């Protein structure tokens, strides 16, 4: 119908077309629309008089999720105002997990020396007091005993 010009597209999602001509036969049906309004789940249906279901949909809202996300955002803003982020930054500096100068902040993927061996940093623990190295399992390395040779230059996925 679209190729022959009998219809034009209205929207892509959901796909809807509009006829450009008046059809010879027009049939109207009586439908019953049903809505089940819940807090997170909304059910919608359209049923003919003989009981055959023509449309059935379930929509899930984010009503439970949104307040949690808003509370998290509020905590972040309040922490910023109270200076807690600066306190964490100063603690990281005190524990030796950040470096002044060209190396900057230590991120996963950085090259680290510990007791004469070279490792790749995979994560930080205990607010930066300990490091985890790639390929060393659950072993923790004390951050103050590690020497950062080169910081991460790009995004590294560490599993």
Kinemage of the C-alpha trace (Angstrom):
@kinemage 1
@onewidth
@group {chain A} dominant
@subgroup {mainchain}
@vectorlist {calphas} color= white
{ca unk a 1} P 0.000 0.000 0.000
{ca unk a 2} L 2.886 2.373 0.706
{ca unk a 3} L 4.545 1.755 -2.665
{ca unk a 4} L 1.306 2.272 -4.596
{ca unk a 5} L 0.565 5.520 -2.719
{ca unk a 6} L -2.622 4.287 -1.046
{ca unk a 7} L -1.148 4.946 2.403
{ca unk a 8} L 1.459 7.182 4.005
{ca unk a 9} L 3.523 6.398 7.130
{ca unk a 10} L 2.611 8.365 10.242
{ca unk a 11} L 5.072 7.041 12.848
{ca unk a 12} L 7.761 4.384 12.926
{ca unk a 13} L 7.369 3.308 16.567
{ca unk a 14} L 4.735 2.001 16.754
{ca unk a 15} L 4.481 1.535 12.999
{ca unk a 16} L 1.326 3.374 11.900
{ca unk a 17} L 0.014 4.274 8.454
{ca unk a 18} L -2.792 6.545 7.280
{ca unk a 19} L -4.896 5.679 4.244
{ca unk a 20} L -4.937 8.317 1.506
{ca unk a 21} L -8.300 7.165 0.145
{ca unk a 22} L -11.742 6.376 1.508
{ca unk a 23} L -12.312 2.594 1.456
{ca unk a 24} L -15.456 1.243 -0.239
{ca unk a 25} L -16.443 -0.855 2.762
{ca unk a 26} L -16.275 0.597 6.216
{ca unk a 27} L -16.731 -1.690 9.196
{ca unk a 28} L -16.952 -0.428 12.758
{ca unk a 29} L -16.701 -2.741 15.720
{ca unk a 30} L -17.733 -2.126 19.287
{ca unk a 31} L -14.733 -2.691 21.505
{ca unk a 32} L -14.292 -2.702 25.224
{ca unk a 33} L -11.081 -1.152 26.488
{ca unk a 34} L -9.678 -2.378 29.774
{ca unk a 35} L -7.064 -0.685 31.929
{ca unk a 36} L -5.567 -2.194 35.060
{ca unk a 37} L -3.663 0.604 36.761
{ca unk a 38} L -1.132 -0.593 39.284
{ca unk a 39} L 1.856 1.087 40.856
{ca unk a 40} L 4.496 -0.481 38.645
{ca unk a 41} L 2.516 -2.643 36.213
{ca unk a 42} L -0.197 -1.291 33.934
{ca unk a 43} L -2.304 -3.680 31.878
{ca unk a 44} L -4.122 -2.556 28.728
{ca unk a 45} L -6.499 -4.594 26.578
{ca unk a 46} L -9.112 -4.247 23.836
{ca unk a 47} L -11.793 -6.948 23.545
{ca unk a 48} L -14.600 -7.498 21.036
{ca unk a 49} L -18.137 -8.185 22.220
{ca unk a 50} L -17.781 -11.901 21.493
{ca unk a 51} L -14.835 -12.016 23.944
{ca unk a 52} L -11.970 -12.236 21.449
{ca unk a 53} L -8.945 -10.235 22.593
{ca unk a 54} L -7.672 -7.890 19.872
{ca unk a 55} L -4.966 -6.078 21.835
{ca unk a 56} L -3.142 -6.930 25.037
{ca unk a 57} L -0.174 -5.106 26.530
{ca unk a 58} L 1.693 -4.800 29.811
{ca unk a 59} L 3.618 -1.661 30.634
{ca unk a 60} L 6.091 -1.511 33.507
{ca unk a 61} L 6.728 1.899 35.059
{ca unk a 62} L 9.792 3.025 37.006
{ca unk a 63} L 7.790 4.288 40.005
{ca unk a 64} L 9.827 2.274 42.520
{ca unk a 65} L 13.151 2.984 40.874
{ca unk a 66} L 12.876 6.776 40.466
{ca unk a 67} L 12.708 7.716 44.205
{ca unk a 68} L 15.845 5.629 44.872
{ca unk a 69} L 17.687 7.324 42.017
{ca unk a 70} L 16.576 10.759 43.201
{ca unk a 71} L 17.745 9.995 46.767
{ca unk a 72} L 21.132 8.888 45.406
{ca unk a 73} L 21.422 12.126 43.407
{ca unk a 74} L 20.486 14.132 46.505
{ca unk a 75} L 23.172 12.396 48.571
{ca unk a 76} L 25.755 13.120 45.885
{ca unk a 77} L 24.852 16.821 45.808
{ca unk a 78} L 24.864 17.076 49.602
{ca unk a 79} L 28.217 15.307 49.807
{ca unk a 80} L 29.576 17.780 47.314
{ca unk a 81} L 28.288 20.696 49.376
{ca unk a 82} L 29.619 19.322 52.661
{ca unk a 83} L 33.039 18.665 51.197
{ca unk a 84} L 32.959 14.896 51.740
{ca unk a 85} L 34.313 14.331 48.274
{ca unk a 86} L 37.265 16.558 49.127
{ca unk a 87} L 37.814 14.575 52.329
{ca unk a 88} L 37.952 11.335 50.307
{ca unk a 89} L 40.350 13.004 47.887
{ca unk a 90} L 42.625 14.122 50.730
{ca unk a 91} L 42.481 10.631 52.276
{ca unk a 92} L 43.530 9.093 48.957
{ca unk a 93} L 46.440 11.506 48.812
{ca unk a 94} L 47.403 10.659 52.414
{ca unk a 95} L 47.278 6.902 51.713
{ca unk a 96} L 49.413 7.323 48.610
{ca unk a 97} L 46.850 6.297 46.023
{ca unk a 98} L 47.229 9.521 44.064
{ca unk a 99} L 50.409 11.085 42.832
{ca unk a 100} L 51.304 14.685 42.244
{ca unk a 101} L 52.794 15.753 38.962
{ca unk a 102} L 52.419 14.132 35.581
{ca unk a 103} L 51.115 10.747 36.740
{ca unk a 104} L 47.919 12.134 38.255
{ca unk a 105} L 45.329 9.760 39.674
{ca unk a 106} L 45.958 6.024 39.683
{ca unk a 107} L 43.365 4.098 37.641
{ca unk a 108} L 42.955 0.415 36.691
{ca unk a 109} L 45.434 -0.496 33.978
{ca unk a 110} L 48.339 1.390 35.565
{ca unk a 111} L 51.747 -0.285 35.697
{ca unk a 112} L 52.829 -0.830 39.311
{ca unk a 113} L 56.010 -2.240 40.913
{ca unk a 114} L 55.742 -4.197 44.175
{ca unk a 115} L 58.778 -5.912 45.723
{ca unk a 116} L 60.688 -5.866 42.436
{ca unk a 117} L 57.899 -7.321 40.286
{ca unk a 118} L 55.796 -5.469 37.728
{ca unk a 119} L 51.980 -5.763 37.879
{ca unk a 120} L 48.933 -4.271 36.176
{ca unk a 121} L 46.518 -2.575 38.579
{ca unk a 122} L 42.981 -4.011 38.465
{ca unk a 123} L 41.330 -2.138 41.341
{ca unk a 124} L 41.557 -0.355 44.677
{ca unk a 125} L 40.178 -1.505 48.023
{ca unk a 126} L 39.546 0.042 51.448
{ca unk a 127} L 39.339 3.593 50.150
{ca unk a 128} L 42.621 3.213 48.271
{ca unk a 129} L 44.699 1.647 51.084
{ca unk a 130} L 45.125 -1.601 49.112
{ca unk a 131} L 45.510 -2.535 45.458
{ca unk a 132} L 44.420 -5.605 43.526
{ca unk a 133} L 46.621 -6.680 40.646
{ca unk a 134} L 45.662 -8.436 37.444
{ca unk a 135} L 46.286 -12.183 37.596
{ca unk a 136} L 46.916 -12.287 41.366
{ca unk a 137} L 43.449 -13.408 42.416
{ca unk a 138} L 42.185 -12.160 45.779
{ca unk a 139} L 45.632 -11.082 47.060
{ca unk a 140} L 45.764 -7.495 48.347
{ca unk a 141} L 48.833 -5.284 47.961
{ca unk a 142} L 49.471 -2.428 50.402
{ca unk a 143} L 49.299 0.813 48.430
{ca unk a 144} L 52.112 2.516 50.350
{ca unk a 145} L 54.553 -0.260 49.315
{ca unk a 146} L 53.671 0.001 45.613
{ca unk a 147} L 55.406 2.291 43.145
{ca unk a 148} L 53.411 3.510 40.159
{ca unk a 149} L 55.573 3.467 37.051
{ca unk a 150} L 53.039 4.474 34.422
{ca unk a 151} L 49.404 5.527 34.728
{ca unk a 152} L 46.661 4.129 32.527
{ca unk a 153} L 46.613 5.825 29.122
{ca unk a 154} L 43.295 4.421 27.947
{ca unk a 155} L 40.258 2.424 28.902
{ca unk a 156} L 41.141 -1.063 30.113
{ca unk a 157} L 38.553 -3.717 30.964
{ca unk a 158} L 39.707 -5.750 33.910
{ca unk a 159} L 37.605 -8.731 34.874
